[in-house]
Amino acid sequence: MDQLANYMPILAPILIIQLILLIVAIIDLVRIERTNGPKWLWALIILFINIIGPILYFVIGRRSN
Amino acid sequence: MNQWLTLLQKETLEMWRNFKWIWVPITFILLGVKEPLTAYYMPQILDAVGGLPEGAVIQIPTPSAAEVLISGLGQYTTLGVLIIVLTTMGIIAAERKSGVAAMILVKPVSFQSFITAKWAGSALLMWVSFFIGYLATWYYTGLLFEWVPFDQFLQTFFFYGLWLTVILTITVFCSASLASPGMAGFISLAAAIVISLVSSTLSNWLEWSPAQLTTYGNEVLINQGISDQTLPAGILAVICIIILLSLSVFIFRKKELAA
């Protein structure tokens, strides 16, 4: 735990950015009408797969129009 | 010109609406920053993962700042290219499929400004994201290793950006000339991979290849100065971009008139 506190100043910005990505993806998922594939599955993917999950959602999950 | 700016504005607005302006820069930051972080914390990561026999000593030479930056840039030419192609493959093909393109083109909008505005919009997104991502990588490399001079940073940014723009233009061209976005993405990825593979294996003969711009960028980082071949490669890259753009306008016009 001590060590972790040492790394925090360096790692914190990355974690925050990652969190922003996750939140944006979730907000978009809630507001969008339809996705490619079931919505609840995308929610799980965004929440539980680090970094790749939200990116995957934006790239293939969103259905435009 | 005025009309062109309106079209460009429409493009950027659309990219706001589907959050591209948020997630593409963030992805580029995460892609690049990963490299200096893992390089710096490798001993701790190995410790934490464990599984090493008692007393095992692993000597990992600390990489130089330039090496770390080069591996960060390597992420942009692999996964970054994938992201660029995936985000732009649909810009024309998908709009044609859904009928939005037809809706815009019934208005007095020239095919030329339609395509170039789309290209400019995605190029803007790519350059901004790449700049933010690379700046973050540079900052972290400086923080954890050594500071690489800022002019070297700008030079490599420009070289890599030019090569990424060539790939982006290939994608726009495929998107304009093929019917489905998936096909366009696949072919442009294949083209990008083949071009970089061929130019890196035959690097002695293909010094002027735009894909070599990445090699020249790396040379700048390891203090070898700017190679003489950079100018021809850069000029060829710009020529490729112009030719591909005019070809896509030409093909798109033919297809739209036929449809």
Contacts between the chains, C-beta under 8 A, distances in Angstrom:
chain1	res1	chain2	res2	distance
A	3	B	44	7.5
A	7	B	41	7.6
A	10	B	37	7.6
A	10	B	140	7.7
A	10	B	143	6.9
A	10	B	144	7.3
A	11	B	37	7.6
A	14	B	30	7.1
A	14	B	33	6.1
A	14	B	37	7.2
A	17	B	26	5.5
A	17	B	29	5.9
A	17	B	30	6.6
A	18	B	26	8.0
A	18	B	30	6.8
A	20	B	22	7.4
A	20	B	26	6.5
A	21	B	22	7.7
A	21	B	23	6.0
A	21	B	26	4.8
A	21	B	27	7.6
A	21	B	30	7.8
A	24	B	19	5.7
A	24	B	22	5.3
A	24	B	23	6.5
A	25	B	23	7.4
A	28	B	19	5.8
A	51	B	30	5.8
A	54	B	23	6.9
A	55	B	23	6.8
A	55	B	27	5.5
A	55	B	83	7.7
A	58	B	18	7.9
A	58	B	19	6.6
A	58	B	20	7.8
A	58	B	23	4.9
A	59	B	83	7.5
A	59	B	86	4.9
A	59	B	87	7.2
A	60	B	86	8.0
A	62	B	18	6.4
A	64	B	18	6.8
A	64	B	90	7.5
A	64	B	94	6.5
A	64	B	98	7.3
A	65	B	98	5.2
A	65	B	100	7.6
